[in-house]
Amino acid sequence: MKKEDARDYSKLKNALLRKYELTAKGFRKKFYVARREKEETASQFVTRIEGYLDRWIKLAGIDKTFEGLKDLVVREQFLAVCDDRLTTYLRERDPKCASDLVQICI
């Protein structure tokens, strides 16, 4: 990071959030790869993955409604079954809803 950028709070903050995966992408990843730890109770594990999901939803700017969550799940499933190059292409364009995915693919 450039010295001038390191003095800009918002640029520094965004760089640190990306570095430590404290972004929508990072919390999505944490949600999907989470496994119950050896000493973790079922209740603690559920609370932890609920926290990952809540942060993912908040950082992704998703409405906490049935429709908002449905759209998120549909987008994720669509991206999961696409070939890797198409998935990368689509994620770079940051579609906000499933209909945006469709428009980008046309």
C-alpha positions as CSV (number, residue, x, y, z in Angstrom):
1,M,0.0,0.0,0.0
2,K,1.3,3.5,-0.9
3,K,2.2,5.7,2.0
4,E,-0.4,8.3,1.0
5,D,-3.1,5.6,0.9
6,A,-2.1,4.3,4.3
7,R,-2.9,7.7,5.7
8,D,-6.4,7.7,4.3
9,Y,-8.6,6.0,6.9
10,S,-11.2,4.6,4.4
11,K,-8.5,3.1,2.1
12,L,-6.6,1.6,5.0
13,K,-9.8,0.2,6.6
14,N,-10.9,-1.4,3.3
15,A,-7.4,-2.9,2.8
16,L,-7.4,-4.4,6.3
17,L,-10.9,-5.8,5.9
18,R,-9.9,-7.5,2.6
19,K,-6.7,-8.8,4.2
20,Y,-8.5,-10.4,7.1
21,E,-11.4,-11.5,4.9
22,L,-13.9,-9.3,6.9
23,T,-15.9,-8.8,3.8
24,A,-19.1,-10.3,2.4
25,K,-16.9,-12.8,0.4
26,G,-14.9,-13.6,3.6
27,F,-18.0,-14.3,5.7
28,R,-19.6,-16.3,2.9
29,K,-16.5,-18.5,2.8
30,K,-16.4,-18.8,6.7
31,F,-20.1,-19.8,6.6
32,Y,-19.6,-22.5,4.1
33,V,-16.4,-24.0,5.4
34,A,-17.2,-23.8,9.1
35,R,-16.9,-27.0,11.0
36,R,-17.7,-27.7,14.6
37,E,-14.6,-27.4,16.8
38,K,-13.6,-30.2,19.1
39,E,-14.6,-28.4,22.4
40,E,-17.5,-26.5,20.9
41,T,-21.1,-27.3,21.9
42,A,-23.8,-27.6,19.3
43,S,-25.3,-24.3,20.6
44,Q,-22.0,-22.5,20.3
45,F,-21.4,-23.8,16.8
46,V,-24.9,-22.7,15.6
47,T,-24.4,-19.3,17.2
48,R,-21.1,-18.9,15.4
49,I,-22.4,-19.8,11.9
50,E,-25.5,-17.6,12.5
51,G,-23.0,-14.8,13.2
52,Y,-21.2,-15.5,9.9
53,L,-24.5,-15.6,8.0
54,D,-25.6,-12.3,9.6
55,R,-22.4,-10.6,8.7
56,W,-22.4,-11.9,5.2
57,I,-26.0,-10.7,4.7
58,K,-25.2,-7.3,6.2
59,L,-22.0,-6.7,4.2
60,A,-23.6,-7.9,1.0
61,G,-26.4,-5.3,1.5
62,I,-29.1,-8.0,1.4
63,D,-32.6,-7.2,2.7
64,K,-33.4,-9.5,5.7
65,T,-36.6,-10.5,4.0
66,F,-37.6,-13.8,2.5
67,E,-37.2,-12.4,-1.0
68,G,-33.8,-10.9,-0.2
69,L,-32.5,-14.2,1.3
70,K,-34.1,-16.2,-1.6
71,D,-32.3,-14.1,-4.1
72,L,-29.0,-14.5,-2.2
73,V,-29.3,-18.3,-2.2
74,V,-30.3,-18.4,-5.9
75,R,-27.3,-16.3,-6.9
76,E,-25.0,-18.4,-4.9
77,Q,-26.3,-21.6,-6.4
78,F,-26.1,-20.2,-9.9
79,L,-22.5,-19.2,-9.3
80,A,-21.6,-22.5,-7.7
81,V,-22.6,-24.5,-10.8
82,C,-21.1,-22.1,-13.4
83,D,-17.7,-22.9,-14.8
84,D,-14.9,-21.1,-12.9
85,R,-14.2,-18.5,-15.6
86,L,-17.8,-17.5,-15.8
87,T,-18.1,-17.4,-12.0
88,T,-15.0,-15.1,-11.8
89,Y,-16.4,-12.9,-14.6
90,L,-19.8,-12.6,-12.8
91,R,-18.3,-12.0,-9.3
92,E,-16.1,-9.2,-10.7
93,R,-19.2,-7.4,-11.9
94,D,-20.8,-7.7,-8.4
95,P,-24.4,-8.4,-9.4
96,K,-26.8,-7.2,-6.7
97,C,-29.6,-9.7,-7.6
98,A,-30.3,-12.8,-9.7
99,S,-31.8,-10.7,-12.5
100,D,-28.5,-8.8,-12.7
101,L,-26.7,-12.2,-13.2
102,V,-29.1,-13.0,-16.1
103,Q,-28.5,-9.6,-17.7
104,I,-24.7,-9.9,-17.5
105,C,-24.9,-13.4,-19.1
106,I,-27.0,-12.2,-22.1
